[in-house]
Amino acid sequence: MRLPKQSKYIIVGAGIHGLSTAYHLAEELHTQKKGNGSDIVLLDKGTLGMGASGIACGVIRNNYFQPAMRELMAHSVEIWESDQETYAYNPVGYMQISHEGMCEDVNSIFEQQKSIGYESEFIEGVNASEVYMKNIFYDWQAKGITSVLHEKKGGYSHNKLSLQGLAKKATALGVQILENIEVHGFRRHDGSTSAIKSIETNKGSIECDYVVIGAGPWIRDFWDMLELPKKITINNTKKEAYQNIDMWTFWQLEEGVLKVDPALFRQNNGQLPPVIHVDSDAPLLSITDGKTITQEKWGIYYKPDIHFDGIQGGAMPYAVSTPSTEVSIDPYGPASPEFISSPTFALMWCSALAHCHKRFEDTLAEYDRTPSGGIGCFTPDCFPVIDIFFENCHIIADSNHGYKMIGIGKLIAQEILGQRSELLKPFRFNRYAKGKLHPTSNSPFPWS
Protein backbone atom coordinates (compact mmCIF):
# COMPACT_ATOMS: atom_id res chain seq x y z
CA MET A 1 0.00 0.00 0.00
CA ARG A 2 1.41 3.40 -1.01
CA LEU A 3 1.86 6.28 1.38
CA PRO A 4 -1.07 8.68 1.04
CA LYS A 5 -0.45 12.40 0.58
CA GLN A 6 -2.72 13.28 3.49
CA SER A 7 -4.41 11.69 6.47
CA LYS A 8 -6.40 13.36 9.23
CA TYR A 9 -4.80 11.25 11.96
CA ILE A 10 -1.32 9.73 11.79
CA ILE A 11 -0.15 7.29 14.46
CA VAL A 12 3.53 6.31 14.65
CA GLY A 13 4.41 2.89 16.04
CA ALA A 14 2.62 -0.44 15.53
CA GLY A 15 3.07 -1.69 19.08
CA ILE A 16 0.49 -1.90 21.84
CA HIS A 17 0.00 1.88 22.15
CA GLY A 18 -0.20 2.67 18.46
CA LEU A 19 -2.56 -0.21 17.69
CA SER A 20 -4.77 0.47 20.70
CA THR A 21 -4.98 4.17 19.82
CA ALA A 22 -5.79 3.41 16.19
CA TYR A 23 -8.53 0.94 17.08
CA HIS A 24 -10.14 3.03 19.82
CA LEU A 25 -9.92 6.25 17.80
CA ALA A 26 -11.66 4.56 14.86
CA GLU A 27 -14.31 3.29 17.26
CA GLU A 28 -14.78 6.74 18.86
CA LEU A 29 -15.00 8.47 15.47
CA HIS A 30 -17.74 6.08 14.41
CA THR A 31 -19.63 6.35 17.71
CA GLN A 32 -19.49 10.15 17.76
CA LYS A 33 -20.17 10.36 14.01
CA LYS A 34 -17.03 12.45 13.48
CA GLY A 35 -15.44 10.26 10.84
CA ASN A 36 -14.26 6.67 10.56
CA GLY A 37 -11.20 4.46 10.52
CA SER A 38 -10.26 5.45 6.99
CA ASP A 39 -9.21 8.82 8.47
CA ILE A 40 -6.39 7.04 10.35
CA VAL A 41 -2.99 5.90 9.09
CA LEU A 42 -0.70 3.88 11.33
CA LEU A 43 3.00 3.90 10.39
CA ASP A 44 5.82 1.63 11.53
CA LYS A 45 9.46 1.57 10.45
CA GLY A 46 9.37 -2.22 10.49
CA THR A 47 6.55 -4.71 10.80
CA LEU A 48 3.75 -5.26 13.27
CA GLY A 49 5.13 -5.70 16.79
CA MET A 50 8.80 -5.68 15.79
CA GLY A 51 9.73 -3.65 18.89
CA ALA A 52 9.15 -3.85 22.61
CA SER A 53 5.54 -5.06 22.41
CA GLY A 54 6.54 -7.98 20.22
CA ILE A 55 8.95 -9.47 22.74
CA ALA A 56 7.35 -8.23 25.96
CA CYS A 57 6.91 -10.63 28.84
CA GLY A 58 3.22 -9.80 28.59
CA VAL A 59 2.54 -9.43 32.32
CA ILE A 60 -0.63 -7.52 33.20
CA ARG A 61 -0.80 -6.34 36.79
CA ASN A 62 -2.12 -3.66 39.09
CA ASN A 63 0.74 -4.05 41.54
CA TYR A 64 1.83 -0.42 41.83
CA PHE A 65 2.69 1.61 44.91
CA GLN A 66 1.66 4.76 43.01
CA PRO A 67 -2.10 5.55 43.11
CA ALA A 68 -2.10 7.08 39.61
CA MET A 69 -0.47 4.00 38.11
CA ARG A 70 -2.87 1.72 39.96
CA GLU A 71 -5.93 3.56 38.64
CA LEU A 72 -4.56 3.62 35.10
CA MET A 73 -3.88 -0.12 35.26
CA ALA A 74 -7.36 -0.90 36.60
CA HIS A 75 -8.71 0.83 33.49
CA SER A 76 -6.40 -1.22 31.27
CA VAL A 77 -7.31 -4.51 32.94
CA GLU A 78 -10.96 -3.83 32.09
CA ILE A 79 -9.99 -3.59 28.43
CA TRP A 80 -7.93 -6.79 28.55
CA GLU A 81 -10.93 -8.53 30.10
CA SER A 82 -13.36 -7.11 27.52
CA ASP A 83 -12.15 -9.41 24.70
CA GLN A 84 -9.95 -12.13 26.16
CA GLU A 85 -9.88 -14.24 23.02
CA THR A 86 -8.83 -11.49 20.61
CA TYR A 87 -6.27 -10.14 23.07
CA ALA A 88 -4.92 -13.66 23.86
CA TYR A 89 -5.39 -12.79 27.52
CA ASN A 90 -4.88 -15.26 30.36
CA PRO A 91 -6.62 -13.94 33.51
CA VAL A 92 -4.62 -16.04 35.97
CA GLY A 93 -3.92 -13.27 38.49
CA TYR A 94 -0.70 -11.91 39.92
CA MET A 95 1.22 -12.45 43.17
CA GLN A 96 3.60 -9.98 44.86
CA ILE A 97 5.68 -12.01 47.35
CA SER A 98 7.90 -9.87 49.56
CA HIS A 99 10.36 -9.52 52.44
CA GLU A 100 9.81 -7.47 55.59
CA GLY A 101 11.19 -4.27 54.09
CA MET A 102 8.40 -4.29 51.51
CA CYS A 103 5.53 -5.20 53.86
CA GLU A 104 4.32 -1.69 54.58
CA ASP A 105 4.42 -0.72 50.90
CA VAL A 106 2.58 -3.85 49.80
CA ASN A 107 -0.06 -3.46 52.51
CA SER A 108 -0.63 0.09 51.22
CA ILE A 109 -1.11 -1.28 47.71
CA PHE A 110 -3.66 -3.78 49.03
CA GLU A 111 -5.64 -1.13 50.92
CA GLN A 112 -5.75 1.15 47.91
CA GLN A 113 -6.73 -1.71 45.61
CA LYS A 114 -9.70 -2.30 47.91
CA SER A 115 -10.61 1.38 47.68
CA ILE A 116 -10.96 1.16 43.88
CA GLY A 117 -12.71 -2.22 43.93
CA TYR A 118 -9.77 -4.20 42.57
CA GLU A 119 -10.04 -7.72 44.00
CA SER A 120 -6.99 -8.97 45.91
CA GLU A 121 -6.00 -10.81 49.08
CA PHE A 122 -3.22 -9.87 51.51
CA ILE A 123 -1.41 -12.42 53.68
CA GLU A 124 1.00 -11.16 56.34
CA GLY A 125 3.56 -12.93 58.50
CA VAL A 126 6.26 -15.54 57.85
CA ASN A 127 4.20 -18.59 58.85
CA ALA A 128 0.97 -17.43 57.20
CA SER A 129 2.83 -16.59 53.98
CA GLU A 130 4.57 -19.97 53.87
CA VAL A 131 1.31 -21.87 54.47
CA TYR A 132 -0.45 -19.84 51.79
CA MET A 133 2.29 -20.46 49.23
CA LYS A 134 2.61 -24.19 49.97
CA ASN A 135 -1.14 -24.58 49.55
CA ILE A 136 -0.57 -23.37 45.99
CA PHE A 137 2.91 -24.84 45.29
CA TYR A 138 3.97 -28.00 47.14
CA ASP A 139 7.67 -27.23 46.58
CA TRP A 140 7.71 -23.60 47.70
CA GLN A 141 10.92 -23.01 49.68
CA ALA A 142 11.75 -19.28 49.59
CA LYS A 143 13.14 -17.96 52.88
CA GLY A 144 12.43 -14.64 54.57
CA ILE A 145 9.03 -14.03 52.96
CA THR A 146 6.73 -12.02 55.23
CA SER A 147 3.83 -11.04 52.95
CA VAL A 148 1.88 -12.12 49.90
CA LEU A 149 -0.40 -9.86 47.87
CA HIS A 150 -2.52 -12.03 45.59
CA GLU A 151 -4.27 -10.02 42.89
CA LYS A 152 -7.18 -12.07 41.59
CA LYS A 153 -7.33 -10.01 38.38
CA GLY A 154 -4.55 -9.48 35.86
CA GLY A 155 -2.31 -12.20 34.46
CA TYR A 156 -0.55 -12.15 31.11
CA SER A 157 -1.17 -12.08 27.39
CA HIS A 158 0.56 -13.68 24.42
CA ASN A 159 2.13 -10.56 23.03
CA LYS A 160 2.19 -11.10 19.28
CA LEU A 161 -1.25 -12.69 19.22
CA SER A 162 -2.69 -9.71 21.08
CA LEU A 163 -1.08 -7.28 18.62
CA GLN A 164 -2.48 -9.24 15.70
CA GLY A 165 -5.89 -9.13 17.36
CA LEU A 166 -5.73 -5.36 17.81
CA ALA A 167 -4.58 -4.91 14.21
CA LYS A 168 -7.52 -6.98 12.99
CA LYS A 169 -9.94 -4.85 15.01
CA ALA A 170 -8.41 -1.64 13.68
CA THR A 171 -8.29 -2.62 10.01
CA ALA A 172 -11.87 -3.92 10.21
CA LEU A 173 -12.86 -0.33 11.01
CA GLY A 174 -10.88 1.03 8.04
CA VAL A 175 -7.52 1.90 9.62
CA GLN A 176 -4.56 1.69 7.21
CA ILE A 177 -1.46 0.03 8.71
CA LEU A 178 1.63 0.85 6.62
CA GLU A 179 4.82 -1.05 7.40
CA ASN A 180 8.45 -0.22 6.54
CA ILE A 181 7.77 3.52 6.69
CA GLU A 182 10.51 5.33 8.61
CA VAL A 183 9.79 8.79 10.02
CA HIS A 184 12.64 11.28 9.42
CA GLY A 185 11.12 14.49 10.76
CA PHE A 186 8.20 16.87 11.16
CA ARG A 187 7.17 20.13 9.51
CA ARG A 188 5.21 22.72 11.45
CA HIS A 189 2.83 25.45 10.32
CA ASP A 190 4.13 28.97 9.71
CA GLY A 191 2.84 31.88 11.77
CA SER A 192 1.54 31.86 15.32
CA THR A 193 0.68 28.18 15.51
CA SER A 194 3.34 25.58 16.22
CA ALA A 195 1.13 22.67 15.21
CA ILE A 196 2.57 19.88 13.10
CA LYS A 197 1.65 20.20 9.44
CA SER A 198 3.23 17.08 7.98
CA ILE A 199 5.45 14.10 8.66
CA GLU A 200 8.53 13.46 6.54
CA THR A 201 9.27 9.79 5.84
CA ASN A 202 11.57 7.65 3.72
CA LYS A 203 8.64 7.24 1.31
CA GLY A 204 7.68 10.91 1.12
CA SER A 205 5.71 13.54 3.02
CA ILE A 206 2.24 13.06 4.47
CA GLU A 207 0.13 15.97 5.67
CA CYS A 208 -1.98 15.56 8.79
CA ASP A 209 -4.28 17.23 11.30
CA TYR A 210 -3.14 15.22 14.31
CA VAL A 211 -0.18 13.02 15.29
CA VAL A 212 0.21 10.32 17.96
CA ILE A 213 3.69 8.96 18.69
CA GLY A 214 3.91 5.63 20.50
CA ALA A 215 7.43 4.55 19.64
CA GLY A 216 8.47 2.64 22.75
CA PRO A 217 12.27 2.71 23.30
CA TRP A 218 12.76 4.88 20.20
CA ILE A 219 10.89 7.77 21.81
CA ARG A 220 14.13 9.70 22.44
CA ASP A 221 14.71 10.01 18.69
CA PHE A 222 11.25 11.47 18.08
CA TRP A 223 11.71 13.79 21.07
CA ASP A 224 14.88 15.06 19.42
CA MET A 225 13.19 15.45 16.01
CA LEU A 226 10.61 17.68 17.69
CA GLU A 227 13.41 19.68 19.40
CA LEU A 228 12.02 19.05 22.85
CA PRO A 229 14.41 19.51 25.82
CA LYS A 230 17.17 16.95 26.31
CA LYS A 231 17.77 18.23 29.84
CA ILE A 232 15.12 19.27 32.34
CA THR A 233 14.73 20.73 35.83
CA ILE A 234 12.89 18.68 38.42
CA ASN A 235 11.35 20.34 41.47
CA ASN A 236 10.19 18.46 44.54
CA THR A 237 7.83 19.15 47.42
CA LYS A 238 10.65 20.77 49.42
CA LYS A 239 10.96 23.39 46.66
CA GLU A 240 14.42 22.11 45.80
CA ALA A 241 15.37 22.01 42.15
CA TYR A 242 17.40 19.33 40.42
CA GLN A 243 18.76 20.93 37.29
CA ASN A 244 20.30 19.67 34.08
CA ILE A 245 18.75 16.20 34.42
CA ASP A 246 18.83 13.91 31.39
CA MET A 247 15.37 13.45 29.99
CA TRP A 248 16.12 9.88 28.89
CA THR A 249 18.19 6.98 30.13
CA PHE A 250 18.44 3.48 28.69
CA TRP A 251 18.22 0.34 30.78
CA GLN A 252 18.98 -3.25 29.85
CA LEU A 253 15.84 -5.30 30.50
CA GLU A 254 16.90 -8.64 31.89
CA GLU A 255 14.49 -11.35 30.72
CA GLY A 256 14.83 -14.93 29.59
CA VAL A 257 13.25 -18.33 29.01
CA LEU A 258 13.70 -21.81 30.41
CA LYS A 259 13.07 -24.24 27.57
CA VAL A 260 11.13 -26.73 29.65
CA ASP A 261 7.59 -28.03 29.32
CA PRO A 262 5.35 -25.14 30.48
CA ALA A 263 3.29 -27.79 32.28
CA LEU A 264 6.21 -28.19 34.71
CA PHE A 265 4.94 -25.11 36.48
CA ARG A 266 1.39 -25.66 37.69
CA GLN A 267 -0.48 -25.18 40.94
CA ASN A 268 -1.11 -28.13 43.24
CA ASN A 269 -4.61 -28.36 41.74
CA GLY A 270 -3.20 -28.63 38.20
CA GLN A 271 -4.38 -25.17 37.12
CA LEU A 272 -2.25 -22.44 35.58
CA PRO A 273 -0.49 -20.39 38.27
CA PRO A 274 -0.68 -16.65 38.71
CA VAL A 275 2.23 -14.58 37.46
CA ILE A 276 4.74 -14.69 40.31
CA HIS A 277 6.82 -11.70 41.42
CA VAL A 278 9.28 -12.14 44.29
CA ASP A 279 11.19 -9.35 46.08
CA SER A 280 13.71 -10.83 48.52
CA ASP A 281 16.42 -9.69 50.91
CA ALA A 282 17.69 -13.24 51.52
CA PRO A 283 21.18 -14.12 50.22
CA LEU A 284 20.92 -15.57 46.72
CA LEU A 285 23.06 -18.67 46.27
CA SER A 286 24.25 -20.17 42.99
CA ILE A 287 22.68 -23.45 41.92
CA THR A 288 26.01 -24.49 40.40
CA ASP A 289 28.38 -24.23 43.36
CA GLY A 290 26.43 -22.78 46.29
CA LYS A 291 28.45 -19.55 46.32
CA THR A 292 26.75 -16.24 47.07
CA ILE A 293 25.56 -14.40 43.97
CA THR A 294 24.33 -11.38 45.93
CA GLN A 295 23.52 -10.30 49.46
CA GLU A 296 21.71 -7.24 48.16
CA LYS A 297 17.95 -7.09 47.66
CA TRP A 298 16.87 -8.85 44.48
CA GLY A 299 13.67 -9.47 42.57
CA ILE A 300 12.37 -11.75 39.82
CA TYR A 301 9.12 -12.52 38.02
CA TYR A 302 8.10 -15.63 36.10
CA LYS A 303 5.25 -17.56 34.50
CA PRO A 304 4.66 -20.52 32.18
CA ASP A 305 4.07 -19.37 28.62
CA ILE A 306 3.23 -21.50 25.58
CA HIS A 307 4.16 -18.60 23.28
CA PHE A 308 7.76 -18.77 24.52
CA ASP A 309 7.45 -22.56 24.94
CA GLY A 310 8.73 -22.64 28.49
CA ILE A 311 8.99 -20.65 31.70
CA GLN A 312 9.49 -16.98 30.91
CA GLY A 313 10.33 -14.04 33.16
CA GLY A 314 12.97 -11.60 34.24
CA ALA A 315 14.78 -9.65 36.94
CA MET A 316 15.88 -6.11 37.77
CA PRO A 317 17.23 -4.09 34.82
CA TYR A 318 20.43 -2.04 34.88
CA ALA A 319 21.34 1.29 33.31
CA VAL A 320 23.46 1.08 30.16
CA SER A 321 23.63 4.65 28.83
CA THR A 322 22.20 8.15 28.82
CA PRO A 323 21.64 10.64 26.00
CA SER A 324 24.87 12.41 26.99
CA THR A 325 26.87 9.44 25.71
CA GLU A 326 25.56 10.14 22.20
CA VAL A 327 25.14 6.44 21.52
CA SER A 328 22.90 5.16 18.76
CA ILE A 329 20.75 2.41 20.18
CA ASP A 330 18.63 0.12 18.07
CA PRO A 331 17.07 -1.91 20.88
CA TYR A 332 15.58 -4.61 18.72
CA GLY A 333 17.89 -4.98 15.74
CA PRO A 334 18.58 -8.66 14.97
CA ALA A 335 22.34 -8.25 15.36
CA SER A 336 22.24 -6.03 18.44
CA PRO A 337 24.40 -7.41 21.29
CA GLU A 338 22.13 -5.71 23.81
CA PHE A 339 19.27 -7.88 22.59
CA ILE A 340 20.22 -11.05 24.49
CA SER A 341 20.41 -11.30 28.26
CA SER A 342 23.84 -12.08 29.68
CA PRO A 343 25.13 -15.40 31.10
CA THR A 344 25.28 -13.62 34.48
CA PHE A 345 21.54 -13.08 34.27
CA ALA A 346 20.91 -16.71 33.36
CA LEU A 347 22.68 -17.92 36.51
CA MET A 348 21.03 -15.31 38.71
CA TRP A 349 17.51 -15.93 37.40
CA CYS A 350 17.71 -19.72 37.45
CA SER A 351 19.21 -19.62 40.95
CA ALA A 352 16.40 -17.34 42.06
CA LEU A 353 13.80 -19.71 40.58
CA ALA A 354 15.42 -22.55 42.53
CA HIS A 355 15.44 -20.38 45.65
CA CYS A 356 11.65 -20.25 45.32
CA HIS A 357 10.79 -23.74 43.98
CA LYS A 358 12.60 -27.04 44.38
CA ARG A 359 11.43 -28.09 40.89
CA PHE A 360 13.80 -25.55 39.32
CA GLU A 361 17.00 -26.68 41.09
CA ASP A 362 18.48 -28.47 38.06
CA THR A 363 17.30 -26.27 35.20
CA LEU A 364 20.23 -23.96 34.35
CA ALA A 365 21.16 -26.15 31.36
CA GLU A 366 17.67 -25.52 29.97
CA TYR A 367 18.10 -21.75 29.84
CA ASP A 368 17.48 -20.54 26.30
CA ARG A 369 18.81 -17.40 24.60
CA THR A 370 15.56 -16.63 22.80
CA PRO A 371 15.25 -12.83 22.27
CA SER A 372 13.42 -11.41 25.26
CA GLY A 373 13.90 -8.15 27.06
CA GLY A 374 15.87 -5.70 24.94
CA ILE A 375 16.53 -2.11 26.01
CA GLY A 376 14.04 0.25 27.63
CA CYS A 377 13.99 4.05 27.42
CA PHE A 378 13.18 5.58 30.80
CA THR A 379 12.02 9.04 31.86
CA PRO A 380 13.76 10.83 34.78
CA ASP A 381 11.39 9.37 37.39
CA CYS A 382 10.83 6.07 35.53
CA PHE A 383 7.11 6.74 35.04
CA PRO A 384 5.29 7.51 31.78
CA VAL A 385 5.04 10.91 30.17
CA ILE A 386 1.77 11.12 28.23
CA ASP A 387 0.96 14.60 26.99
CA ILE A 388 0.04 16.90 24.09
CA PHE A 389 2.80 18.95 22.45
CA PHE A 390 2.59 21.55 19.67
CA GLU A 391 -1.23 21.58 19.93
CA ASN A 392 -1.76 18.46 17.83
CA CYS A 393 0.82 15.86 18.88
CA HIS A 394 0.18 13.25 21.55
CA ILE A 395 3.38 11.64 22.83
CA ILE A 396 3.26 8.33 24.68
CA ALA A 397 6.58 7.83 26.48
CA ASP A 398 5.72 4.75 28.50
CA SER A 399 9.06 4.39 30.35
CA ASN A 400 8.87 0.61 29.95
CA HIS A 401 5.43 0.26 31.55
CA GLY A 402 3.96 -0.06 28.09
CA TYR A 403 2.57 -3.42 27.07
CA LYS A 404 0.26 -3.93 30.03
CA MET A 405 -1.34 -0.48 29.61
CA ILE A 406 -3.53 -1.21 26.61
CA GLY A 407 -6.04 1.34 27.95
CA ILE A 408 -3.85 4.36 27.20
CA GLY A 409 -4.93 4.15 23.56
CA LYS A 410 -8.58 4.50 24.48
CA LEU A 411 -7.92 7.49 26.74
CA ILE A 412 -5.88 9.24 24.05
CA ALA A 413 -8.58 8.60 21.47
CA GLN A 414 -11.06 10.33 23.78
CA GLU A 415 -8.66 13.22 24.39
CA ILE A 416 -8.15 13.77 20.66
CA LEU A 417 -11.90 14.19 20.34
CA GLY A 418 -12.12 16.68 23.20
CA GLN A 419 -12.55 14.65 26.40
CA ARG A 420 -9.57 15.32 28.68
CA SER A 421 -8.62 12.36 30.86
CA GLU A 422 -8.27 12.58 34.63
CA LEU A 423 -6.41 9.24 34.58
CA LEU A 424 -3.70 10.71 32.34
CA LYS A 425 -3.40 14.01 34.22
CA PRO A 426 -0.69 12.76 36.67
CA PHE A 427 1.50 11.80 33.70
CA ARG A 428 1.77 15.22 32.05
CA PHE A 429 5.24 16.52 31.28
CA ASN A 430 4.79 19.57 33.51
CA ARG A 431 4.80 17.41 36.65
CA TYR A 432 8.58 17.78 36.75
CA ALA A 433 8.44 21.59 36.87
CA LYS A 434 5.55 21.52 39.33
CA GLY A 435 7.18 18.96 41.60
CA LYS A 436 4.15 16.68 41.41
CA LEU A 437 6.12 13.44 41.30
CA HIS A 438 4.90 9.92 41.94
CA PRO A 439 5.79 8.27 45.26
CA THR A 440 8.47 5.58 45.23
CA SER A 441 8.52 2.25 47.05
CA ASN A 442 11.28 0.04 48.49
CA SER A 443 11.20 -2.30 45.50
CA PRO A 444 14.52 -3.02 43.72
CA PHE A 445 12.78 -2.40 40.39
CA PRO A 446 13.20 1.18 39.08
CA TRP A 447 9.62 1.36 37.78
CA SER A 448 8.25 0.96 41.32
PyMOL commands that set and color helices and strands:
alter all, ss='L'
color gray80, all
select helices_A, chain A and resi 16-31+37-39+52-55+67-82+100-115+126-136+159-172+216-225+262-264+323-325+337-339+343-356+358-360+364-366+408-416+425-427+431-434
alter helices_A, ss='H'
color red, helices_A
select strands_A, chain A and resi 6-12+40-43+59-60+89-90+94-98+120-124+147-151+155-157+176-178+183-188+196-201+204-213+231-235+241-246+249-252+255-258+275-280+284-285+292-294+298-305+310-315+318-321+367-368+375-378+385-389+393-397
alter strands_A, ss='S'
color yellow, strands_A
deselect
rebuild
show_as cartoon
